[in-house]
Amino acid sequence: MRKWVAIGPAPLLEMLAPLAAEHRRFGNAELVEVSSSNLARYVQSVCGPGTTVVVVESPFQPSVRERFKSPFVRLSNGSSVLVSWLRLDEERLRTYANRAATLLNRSMDQPRTVVLLASREQRYLQLLDELEGIAKDSTQLSLFRWSGERIRRTPLTSALKLGAAAILFNGHGAARGWFAYGGMSAEALAGKDAWSAEQASSVMFSLSCSTGSAGPVAGPADGVPELGFADAVVARGAAGAVVAPVRDPLHANNRALARALMHAMCGSSFCVREVLEQASMRASLDGFAVVGDPELPVHSAAGAVGRGRAVFAPAAGAVLVPRTNGWCAPIGSPAPERIREN
């Protein structure tokens, strides 16, 4: 039986009560008060292989995220636990708990919709070609390729609210976000209003430098803490979980991990944790962090495929023809609501 444990300060753990209650429907779930100075000691003392430990931190305090080399922490008995992070204040944490509890119950009957994002550089576009090649024979995936040469930032931010199983981005970035699409911070991606559980992606793989870093402790003058990209994406509801590097990985390592993640999503993996476990057999996750709940299922919201097909993001070389309603489509394509990307 799987074991899920959230650890951290008591006032923050209280906000996770709805999520813990939902986890108890599927296995063993606990909320355990642990001080930041004892986090590493607690993780090493966890009993039972395959436990998931969600570390809850206050955004007003320094993070200990960089002390952990990998999301998978090897224990002295030879087993391992998966460690993830939630770095939110009480209000945002309460909202997250309710949203994640809904995401836990996404139907497995929906196709696994995966959105591929990348900057315009040829090496990143070539990687998307490789990922499409891996998935071309899969009957489980429905892919949408919305790279930087196919779609602008404004329509992309609306399109991403389709309720995807996963979003995978590769390209340059920093702690505040991606450099592609004219610059994509969490605020630009998500907008001012939090996304509903139906709009959110279950997981985002942000294979971009430092987008998994915890960010600064102090925020602007209004006292609201400033979050790193992954934490802010989770806080704004755009994804239930984000997997991203804490620092600057090598491009070759990101390529290997992207291919491993696609293989895992084409397989029998169910939740984020299982995708990462399968991917780690092909590529290293050293230097990466998981933000959010890794037990969330990698499945789409109802209607995600239809919403994705309605997005206009043709390949750069596509020949477009006008429709009577003023909308242009690649030659031979169906009506807008029936467009299938890749």
Buried (B, 14 or more C-beta within 10 A) or exposed (E): EBBBBBBBBEEBBEBBBBBBEBBEEEEEBBBEEBEBEEBBEBBEEBEEEEBBBBBBBBBEEEBBBEEBEBBBBEBEEEBBBBBBBBBBBEEBBBBBBBBBBBBBEBEEEBBBBBBBBBBBBEEBBEBBEEBBEBBEEBEBBBBBBBBBBBBEBEEBBEBBBBBBBBBBBBBEBBBBBBBBBEEBBBBBBBBEEBBEBBBBBBBBBBBBBBBBBBBBEEBEEEEEBBBBBBBBBBBBBBBBBBBBBBEEBEBEBBBBBBBBBBBBBBEEBEBBBBBBBBBBEEBBBBBBBBBBBBBBBBBBBEEBBEBBBBBBBBEEEBEEEEEEEEEEBBEEBEEBEEBEBB
